[in-house]
Amino acid sequence: MQQVYAKQAHVTYYARYHVVWIPKYRNNILVKGVDSYCKIKILEVTKWYPDIQFIEINVQKDHVHALVTYPSTYGMGKVMNIIKSNTSRALREKFSFLKKVYPTGGIWSVGYFFSTVGINEEVIRQYIRNQEKEDKGQAQLVMFSEPTSVRAW
């Protein structure tokens, strides 16, 4: 897989982040229909913030995985605020049952997980694609392989 570098006026970068966030109380609200609409709304973020790009997305009943890239002028907190506020509003407007489940505000929990992705990006991409199968015991994923040889320095 060839790495594609993003460029802006004074910077060239290759930064990938694996991000996971959950609905409040980890409720199973991202059911069929809601999950696909959620994915559409996540991807729509790039319409208003073209510097934020989603490489992989997997929406499950109680959490979302994404592989995302953005320039260093943003921070992860800002990116997550953009994603959560835009998707939460859209989901509550589209699905009235969410207003009953969360009558006082947004659907997303305050926290999130993220990690940088280095040379093992393809492993992370496969993990995101197949997470649901692994959760159900249908797939065995290996996150990191052992080196075939060790070179002493």
N, C-alpha and C positions, 0 to 999 in steps of 0.2 A: 504494500500500500504506500503510495507516494504522499509525502507530507505537503500540504498546500499552506503557504504562509500568507497571512493577511497583512495588508499594508494600509497605513494611514499617512498623513502628511510627513510625520517625523519618526515613524516607528514601523517596524516589521515584526510580526509576532506569530508564534504558534503556541497557543495555550488552550488546553482542553480540561474541562472540569466535569467530574461525575457528581451529579446532584440528586439528592433524594429528599422529598418533602411529603408530609402527611396531612390529611384532614384533621381538624380538631377532634380529640378523643379517639383518634384512629378509627373513626366510623367507616363502615363499608358502604360509602355513598357513591363511589365511582363505578357504578354498575353499568350494564350494557346500555348503550346510548349516551349515558353521561360520560363514560370513558372516551368515546370517540369524539364527542363534542369538546371535551376538555383538551384533547390532543390538538384539535383544530384551533382552539383559542390560544393554546401555548404557541403554536406555530405562527399565529397572527401577531404575536408580540414583535416579530421581525418586521412587520409592516410599519410599525411606529418607531422601532429601535433596530434599524438594519445592521448595526454593529453586533447585536446579539444574535447568534446563529445556533440552531439546534441540529445536532448531528444524528442523534438517536433519541427516541422517546418511548417509554413503556408505561402506560397508565394501568394500574391494577386497582382492585376494589378499595384498598386502604392506603395506597401510597403511589407516588410517581417517581420514576427514574428518568434521568435525562443526561445526555452528554452534550455539553454546551461550550461555546467559545465566545469570548467577548474581549474588547481591548482593555489595556491596563488602566485607562482613564475611569473605568467603572470598578466598583468593588463587588464582591459576591453579595453583600447585603443589599446593595442597590439593585442588582440584577434580580435577586429573589423577591424584593419588594415589588418590582415591576411585574414579574410573572404572577405572583400571588394576587396582587390587587386587580390586575386585568382579568385573570381567569375566574377569580372568586365572584366578581361582579357579574360577569357574563353567565356563569353557571347558575347563580341565584336568580337571574332574570329569566333564564330559559326553563329551569326546573323548579316549579313552585314548592315541591316537597322539601327542597333545601332551605327555604325560608322557615319552614316548620322545625326542621332539625337544628338550624342555627338562626334563631329569631333576632339575635342582637348584633349580628355582623357577619364578617367573612367566614369562609369555610375552612381555611387553612390554619394549621397550628403555627405558632410563632416561630418555632425552630426549624432547622433543616440540617442535612448532612452534605458536605462536599469534600472532594479530594481532587488533587491534581492528577492528571493522566499523563504518563510518560510514554516510554517506548512500547508499553503493553496496551496501547489503545484498542487494538483489535480484540484483545481478550475482554476488555471492558465492554466493547460494543456487543460482542456475543453474549456476555453476561446480561446486559440490558435487554437484548432481544429475547433471551430464553429464561428470564427470571421466573416467570409464572410457571413454566414447565418444571423448573428446578424446585420451586416451592411445593409443587404437587408430587414431587418425587419421580417425574418423568424424564429428567435429564440429570446427568452428573457432569458438572462443569468444574474444570480445573482452573483456578485463578492464576497460579504461577507455576511454571514448569521448572523442574530442577535442571541446572546446567549439565550438558553432556560431558563437559570436561572442565577442569579447573586449571587455570594457568597461574603458577606461582610467580610473584614479582620479586 
